[in-house]
């Protein structure tokens, strides 16, 4: 290994400050955690607070890095295969915002957008005053789950909107499912526009032969990764990776200075540095233990006959080519327990899943997973399924008809340009109706099941009969939603019908 890579420059600088026991006459006000000691209330968090610093001599400045932060970012770029890397202290959200604001620079600019994107993408469109052309994602026939748009859809969108500023997709999805992004990158580059990828759940991709290739290796120009999700950084720690000449890097830096705090968290940045350092030092070995835990768990599932495991089918399927081995997605093959039911049962046994929908439960393993935890999970599943199938007669036929809420609402492969603006809507233009009455009305709020944080309705979108039916099921299942005025989702805000604009039949 290059000895230069065997460093964590930012983390080391913070430790140096801590070890020197400098006297603080600067913010933050907790004074290296001393305030709690003075009050006779020392706590376990005080050790972290000792490196919770600000922009002082030796700690550099995230918004104008010249020292240890710059070195840490350069080491991260080398590790992840980028030409330039920016540390993010606001999660992948701020990376998505900065990318959109750097390519959509004029109101009305068009961005091609995969419809089932994270809410931060729609927020970025609003901030930019951009117009989104939504592209239908491919849907895996066997699972009903959506991935990225097909290259055919992208090519037709580019023909129709050749002056689009870029294409933004999400890969992998929340379930760890992925496709080949190479053809999408080639399509974008043929029109001279960048491929932007929200790879929040794929920060570990490309770091081990058992893991899928990452978006940068597939030709993407701008890639956002949540280092905290699947690697070892603290929550909110993420990175934005750039390569090629299609993105204005100085403008990205300026946009990041707008959307990120002027007082960024040094512990979060240090954790990004440490996470990269761990990768550089351990290499493939970092993943061996976690992958072995996952494999042992999957083998144990064979002893539980009624449980299914999400994985790519053996037949050709462009919608679903790769699966993150650390994302273990389970379902009841007999259809007796919904994903929500299974999550509740697992939580009763002290096993906390990442998320669930009407059919699936998503379990996240990682480089930190242990054999003991996997064994406990298998025992819990065995008990759950014994209880469930004793109380409900067994049906040999697998039930696969379900409603999946992380996909999207549009029916067209390629939408007309949809304007996103920040201008508030006057309350006298908004009505509140029951979910049952919402079909045919135009939504005046976002409805975002969380997780995964993918809006299934955005303001200005028509609520179809099919979507209204899905919303009713969401409400019945007590699914947590963001963006709605009514957290129970019994009612929805819609635009008032303008009677004066109706035409006589």
C-alpha positions in Angstrom: 0.0 0.0 0.0 1.1 3.5 -0.7 2.1 4.9 2.6 0.4 8.2 1.8 -2.9 6.2 1.8 -2.2 4.8 5.2 -3.1 8.2 6.8 -6.2 9.8 8.2 -5.1 13.4 8.0 -8.2 15.1 9.2 -8.8 12.7 12.0 -5.1 12.9 13.0 -5.3 16.7 13.2 -8.3 16.6 15.5 -6.5 14.1 17.8 -3.5 16.3 17.8 -5.7 19.2 19.0 -7.2 17.0 21.7 -3.9 15.6 22.9 -2.3 19.1 23.2 -5.0 20.2 25.6 -5.3 23.6 24.0 -7.3 26.3 25.8 -10.4 27.0 23.8 -11.3 30.7 23.2 -13.4 29.8 20.2 -16.7 28.1 19.5 -18.3 25.7 20.1 -19.6 26.7 23.5 -19.3 23.3 25.2 -15.5 23.9 25.3 -14.4 20.4 24.3 -17.2 18.9 26.5 -15.9 20.7 29.6 -19.3 22.4 30.3 -20.7 19.0 31.3 -17.8 18.3 33.6 -18.1 21.7 35.2 -21.8 21.0 35.8 -21.0 17.7 37.4 -22.7 15.9 34.6 -19.9 14.1 32.6 -21.2 11.8 29.9 -20.0 9.2 27.4 -20.4 11.7 24.6 -17.8 14.0 26.0 -15.0 12.1 24.2 -16.6 12.9 20.8 -17.1 16.5 21.9 -13.3 16.8 22.5 -12.8 16.7 18.7 -15.9 18.7 17.9 -14.0 21.7 16.6 -14.4 24.6 14.2 -12.3 26.3 11.5 -9.2 27.1 13.5 -5.5 26.9 12.7 -4.7 23.3 11.7 -8.2 22.1 11.1 -8.7 23.6 7.6 -12.0 24.8 6.1 -14.5 22.6 4.3 -15.6 25.4 2.0 -12.1 26.4 1.1 -9.9 23.4 1.9 -6.1 23.9 1.7 -4.8 21.6 4.3 -5.9 18.4 6.1 -9.5 18.4 4.6 -8.1 18.8 1.1 -5.7 15.9 1.7 -8.5 13.8 3.1 -10.7 14.5 0.1 -7.9 13.7 -2.3 -7.3 10.4 -0.6 -11.0 9.6 -0.8 -11.1 10.4 -4.5 -8.2 7.9 -5.0 -9.9 5.3 -2.9 -13.3 5.5 -4.6 -12.1 6.0 -8.2 -13.0 9.6 -8.6 -11.1 12.6 -10.0 -12.4 14.8 -7.3 -14.3 14.2 -4.1 -16.2 16.5 -1.8 -17.1 15.7 1.8 -20.8 16.1 2.7 -22.0 16.7 6.2 -25.7 16.8 5.3 -26.0 13.3 3.9 -26.5 12.5 0.2 -29.3 15.1 0.3 -26.9 18.0 -0.1 -25.0 16.2 -2.8 -28.1 15.8 -4.9 -29.0 19.4 -4.3 -25.6 20.6 -5.4 -25.5 18.5 -8.5 -29.0 19.7 -9.7 -28.1 23.3 -8.9 -24.9 23.1 -10.8 -26.5 21.7 -14.1 -29.8 23.5 -13.9 -28.6 27.1 -13.8 -31.5 28.9 -15.4 -35.2 28.8 -14.5 -37.0 26.3 -16.8 -33.9 24.2 -17.5 -34.9 20.6 -18.2 -33.5 17.7 -16.3 -34.3 14.1 -17.2 -35.3 12.4 -13.9 -36.1 8.8 -13.0 -39.5 9.1 -11.5 -38.9 7.0 -8.3 -36.2 9.3 -6.9 -35.6 10.5 -3.4 -37.4 13.5 -2.1 -34.2 15.5 -2.1 -34.2 15.4 -5.9 -37.6 17.0 -6.1 -36.4 19.6 -3.6 -33.4 20.3 -5.8 -35.7 20.8 -8.8 -37.7 23.4 -6.7 -34.6 25.2 -5.6 -33.3 25.4 -9.2 -36.7 26.3 -10.7 -36.2 23.5 -13.1 -38.5 21.5 -15.3 -38.4 17.7 -14.8 -39.1 15.3 -17.6 -39.9 12.1 -15.6 -38.8 8.8 -17.1 -40.5 5.5 -16.2 -38.3 3.1 -14.3 -38.0 -0.5 -15.4 -40.1 -2.8 -13.3 -38.9 -6.3 -12.5 -41.8 -8.6 -13.5 -41.2 -11.2 -10.8 -41.0 -8.8 -7.8 -42.9 -5.8 -9.0 -40.1 -3.5 -7.9 -38.7 -0.6 -9.9 -35.1 0.1 -10.8 -33.7 2.6 -13.4 -35.2 3.7 -16.8 -34.2 1.5 -19.7 -31.6 2.8 -22.2 -34.4 2.8 -24.8 -36.5 5.2 -22.7 -33.5 7.4 -22.1 -32.6 7.5 -25.8 -36.2 8.5 -26.7 -36.2 11.2 -24.1 -32.9 12.6 -25.4 -34.3 12.7 -28.9 -37.3 14.6 -27.7 -35.4 16.9 -25.3 -31.8 17.2 -26.8 -31.1 20.3 -24.8 -31.8 18.6 -21.4 -29.1 19.5 -18.9 -28.5 15.9 -17.7 -30.0 12.6 -16.6 -30.4 11.8 -12.9 -31.1 8.2 -11.8 -31.0 6.2 -8.5 -28.9 3.0 -8.4 -29.1 0.8 -6.4 -32.6 1.1 -5.2 -33.6 0.8 -1.5 -33.8 -3.0 -1.9 -30.2 -3.3 -3.2 -31.4 -4.0 -6.8 -29.4 -2.6 -9.7 -28.9 -2.5 -13.4 -26.1 -1.8 -15.8 -25.5 2.0 -16.0 -22.9 1.9 -18.7 -25.4 2.2 -21.6 -27.1 5.1 -19.8 -23.8 6.9 -19.5 -23.0 6.3 -23.1 -26.4 7.7 -24.2 -25.9 10.8 -22.1 -22.4 11.4 -23.4 -23.5 11.1 -27.0 -25.6 14.3 -26.3 -22.8 15.9 -24.3 -24.7 15.8 -21.0 -23.7 14.3 -17.7 -25.1 11.2 -16.0 -25.8 12.0 -12.3 -26.3 9.0 -10.0 -27.8 9.0 -6.5 -25.8 6.0 -5.3 -26.6 6.7 -1.7 -26.9 3.0 -0.9 -23.8 1.9 -2.9 -20.9 3.5 -1.2 -19.3 0.1 -0.7 -19.8 -0.9 -4.4 -16.6 -1.7 -6.3 -14.6 -2.3 -3.1 -14.8 -6.2 -3.2 -15.2 -8.7 -6.1 -18.5 -9.9 -4.5 -20.0 -6.4 -4.7 -21.5 -4.8 -7.9 -19.5 -2.3 -9.9 -20.0 1.3 -8.8 -21.5 4.1 -10.9 -18.1 5.8 -11.5 -16.7 2.6 -13.1 -19.8 2.6 -15.3 -19.1 6.1 -16.6 -21.2 8.3 -14.4 -20.1 11.9 -14.2 -21.4 12.9 -10.7 -22.1 10.3 -8.0 -23.5 10.8 -4.5 -22.8 8.2 -1.9 -24.0 7.9 1.7 -20.8 6.7 3.4 -22.7 6.4 6.6 -25.3 3.9 5.2 -23.2 1.0 4.1 -19.7 1.8 5.2 -18.3 3.1 8.6 -19.0 6.9 8.7 -21.2 8.7 11.2 -24.8 9.4 10.2 -25.0 12.3 7.8 -21.5 11.6 6.5 -21.5 11.3 2.7 -19.4 12.0 -0.4 -19.9 13.6 -3.8 -17.6 12.1 -6.5 -16.8 13.8 -9.8 -15.1 12.7 -13.0 -14.9 13.9 -16.6 -15.3 17.4 -18.0 -19.1 17.7 -18.2 -19.6 19.1 -14.7 -18.5 22.5 -13.6 -16.5 21.6 -10.4 -16.1 25.2 -9.2 -19.8 25.8 -9.5 -20.4 22.5 -7.6 -18.1 23.8 -4.8 -20.1 27.1 -4.7 -23.4 25.3 -4.6 -22.2 23.1 -1.8 -21.2 26.2 0.1 -24.9 27.3 -0.2 -26.6 24.0 0.9 -24.1 22.9 3.5 -23.6 24.6 6.9 -20.9 27.2 7.3 -20.1 25.4 10.6 -19.7 21.8 9.4 -19.4 18.9 11.9 -15.8 17.9 12.3 -16.6 14.6 13.9 -18.7 13.7 10.9 -15.9 14.8 8.5 -13.3 12.8 10.6 -15.5 9.7 10.4 -15.5 10.1 6.6 -11.7 10.2 6.7 -11.6 7.2 9.0 -14.0 5.2 6.9 -11.8 5.8 3.8 -8.7 5.0 5.8 -10.2 1.7 6.9 -10.9 0.8 3.3 -7.3 1.7 2.2 -5.7 -0.3 5.0 -7.9 -3.4 5.0 -8.8 -3.6 1.3 -10.8 -6.8 0.5 -10.3 -8.1 3.9 -12.7 -5.5 5.3 -15.6 -7.3 3.7 -14.8 -10.9 4.3 -16.4 -11.2 7.7 -19.6 -9.4 6.9 -20.0 -11.3 3.7 -19.5 -14.6 5.5 -22.2 -13.6 8.1 -24.6 -12.8 5.3 -23.9 -16.1 3.5 -24.4 -18.1 6.7 -27.7 -16.3 7.3 -28.9 -17.1 3.8 -28.0 -20.7 4.2 -29.9 -20.8 7.5 -33.0 -19.5 5.7 -33.2 -22.8 3.8 -34.5 -24.4 7.1 -37.4 -22.0 7.1 -39.6 -23.2 4.2 -42.1 -20.4 4.0 -39.6 -17.5 3.7 -38.5 -16.1 0.4 -35.3 -14.2 -0.5 -35.2 -11.5 -3.1 -32.5 -12.1 -5.7 -32.1 -11.7 -9.5 -33.9 -14.4 -11.5 -31.9 -16.9 -13.6 -33.4 -15.6 -16.8 -32.4 -12.5 -18.7 -33.9 -9.4 -17.1 -32.4 -6.0 -17.8 -34.5 -4.4 -15.0 -32.7 -6.5 -12.3 -29.2 -7.6 -12.9 -27.3 -7.1 -9.6 -28.2 -7.4 -5.9 -26.3 -6.0 -3.0 -25.4 -9.0 -0.9 -25.7 -6.9 2.2 -29.3 -6.0 1.5 -31.3 -9.1 2.6 -34.9 -8.7 1.4 -37.3 -11.2 2.8 -41.0 -12.0 2.2 -43.5 -14.7 3.2 -43.8 -17.0 0.2 -47.3 -18.1 1.4 -48.5 -14.5 1.6 -49.8 -14.8 5.1 -47.6 -12.1 6.6 -47.3 -8.8 4.9 -44.0 -7.0 5.1 -45.5 -4.7 7.7 -46.6 -7.7 9.8 -43.1 -9.3 9.5 -41.4 -6.1 10.6 -43.6 -5.7 13.6 -42.9 -9.3 14.6 -39.2 -8.9 14.2 -39.3 -5.8 16.3 -41.1 -7.8 19.0 -38.1 -10.0 19.1 -35.7 -7.1 19.2 -34.6 -7.2 15.6 -35.0 -3.8 13.9 -35.3 -3.9 10.1 -34.4 -1.0 7.8 -37.9 -0.8 6.3 -40.9 -2.7 5.0 -43.6 -2.4 2.4 -46.8 -4.4 1.8 -44.8 -7.5 0.9 -41.1 -7.1 1.7 -38.8 -6.5 4.7 -35.4 -5.0 4.1 -32.6 -6.1 6.4 -29.3 -4.3 6.2 -26.1 -6.3 7.0 -22.7 -4.6 6.7 -19.0 -4.9 7.5 -20.0 -4.5 11.1 -22.5 -7.4 11.3 -21.7 -10.4 13.6 -22.4 -14.1 13.5 -24.2 -13.8 16.8 -26.7 -11.2 15.5 -27.4 -13.4 12.4 -28.0 -16.5 14.6 -30.4 -14.5 16.8 -32.3 -13.2 13.7 -32.7 -16.8 12.3 -34.1 -18.0 15.6 -36.5 -15.1 15.7 -37.7 -15.8 12.1 -38.1 -19.5 12.9 -40.3 -18.6 15.9 -42.3 -16.1 13.9 -43.1 -18.4 11.1 -43.9 -21.3 13.4 -46.4 -19.1 15.1 -47.8 -17.7 11.9 -48.3 -21.0 10.1 -49.8 -22.8 13.1 -52.5 -20.2 13.3 -53.2 -19.9 9.5 -53.8 -22.9 7.2 -50.9 -23.4 4.7 -51.5 -22.7 1.1 -49.0 -24.1 -1.3 -49.5 -21.4 -3.9 -47.2 -18.5 -3.6 -49.1 -15.2 -3.5 -47.2 -12.4 -5.4 -50.0 -9.9 -6.1 -49.2 -6.9 -3.9 -49.0 -3.1 -4.0 -45.5 -1.7 -3.9 -45.2 2.0 -2.9 -41.7 2.9 -3.8 -42.2 3.0 -7.5 -44.2 5.9 -9.0 -47.5 7.3 -10.3 -47.0 8.4 -13.9 -48.3 6.1 -16.7 -46.3 7.6 -19.6 -42.7 6.4 -20.3 -41.7 10.0 -20.8 -43.6 12.8 -19.2 -44.1 16.3 -20.4 -41.9 18.9 -18.7 -43.1 19.3 -15.1 -42.3 22.7 -13.6 -40.9 22.8 -10.0 -41.0 26.1 -8.3 -40.6 27.5 -4.7 -43.4 30.0 -4.9 -45.9 29.2 -2.1 -49.5 28.4 -3.1 -52.2 30.6 -1.6 -54.2 28.7 1.0 -57.4 29.8 -0.7 -56.5 27.6 -3.7 -56.2 24.5 -1.5 -58.9 22.2 -0.4 -58.8 19.1 1.9 -60.5 16.0 0.8 -60.6 12.4 2.0 -58.4 9.8 0.3 -61.5 8.2 -1.1 -62.5 11.5 -2.7 -59.1 12.3 -4.1 -59.2 10.5 -7.4 -59.3 12.9 -10.3 -58.0 15.8 -8.2 -54.6 17.5 -8.4 -52.3 17.1 -5.4 -51.2 20.2 -3.5 -48.7 18.4 -1.2 -46.1 15.7 -1.4 -46.8 12.2 0.0 -43.6 10.5 0.9 -43.6 7.0 2.6 -40.6 7.0 4.8 -38.5 5.1 4.4 -37.6 4.9 1.6 -38.3 8.7 1.1 -39.6 8.4 -2.5 -42.5 10.7 -3.1 -45.4 8.9 -4.7 -47.2 12.2 -5.1 -45.8 15.6 -5.8 -47.7 19.0 -5.8 -49.3 19.4 -9.2 -49.6 15.7 -9.9 -52.9 14.2 -10.9 -54.2 11.6 -8.4 -55.4 8.7 -10.6 -57.9 6.1 -9.5 -55.1 3.6 -9.1 -53.0 6.0 -7.0 -56.0 6.8 -4.8 -56.4 3.1 -4.2 -52.8 2.8 -3.2 -53.1 5.8 -0.8 -56.1 4.1 0.9 -54.0 1.0 1.5 -51.1 3.2 2.8 -53.5 4.8 5.3 -55.0 1.4 6.3 -51.5 0.0 7.0 -50.6 3.1 9.1 -47.5 3.7 7.0 -45.4 6.6 8.2 -45.5 9.4 5.5 -43.7 12.7 5.3 -44.9 15.9 3.6 -48.6 15.4 4.4 -50.6 17.8 6.6 -52.6 14.8 7.9 -50.1 12.3 9.3 -52.8 9.6 9.3 -53.3 10.1 5.6 -57.1 10.1 6.0 -57.2 13.4 4.1 -55.1 15.0 1.4 -54.6 18.6 0.3 -55.6 19.2 -3.3 -56.1 22.2 -5.5 -59.5 23.7 -5.5 -61.3 23.1 -8.8 -61.7 26.4 -10.7 -65.3 26.3 -11.8 -64.6 29.3 -14.1 -62.2 27.3 -16.2 -64.6 24.4 -16.8 -66.0 24.2 -20.3 -69.6 23.4 -21.1 -70.1 19.9 -22.2 
